[in-house]
């Protein structure tokens, strides 16, 4: 996990204090693993965990998403995309990343105006680089990531 942040200089009674604000940026390191085998989303998630990762890849920043597209290009060409850690929370019918964060407003959806449906609760990145919601049953490559909060 990388830590960074702005600093502020404060002068009190002729003494200078520096205050550092630390911001945790989990995706800055881009700790991804792309599995060589194809599997469904549930099994892919289990395999990620047995390999020491938190689970399916959380790519909730433009930088992490661009990096994921770069390292999965070949896998996306030969398969039907890559499973990622994006899902539909069934009880609330809201989309979320596995780390609990919400999708950004500029998320690159494959289909405009994607609506939550319980028949397609798993996220996948397609060859086009767009994200869609799928059943999670298809055998495709899987992207794993570590992102501890």
Secondary structure, DSSP 8 states (H G I E B T S, - for coil): -EEE--EEEEEETTEEEEEE--EEEGGGS--EEE-SS-B-HHHHHHHHHHTT--EE----SHHHHHHHHHHTHHHHHHSS-EEEEEEEETTTTEEEETTS----TT--BSSTT----TT--EEEE-TTS-EEEE-S-S-BEEEEE----
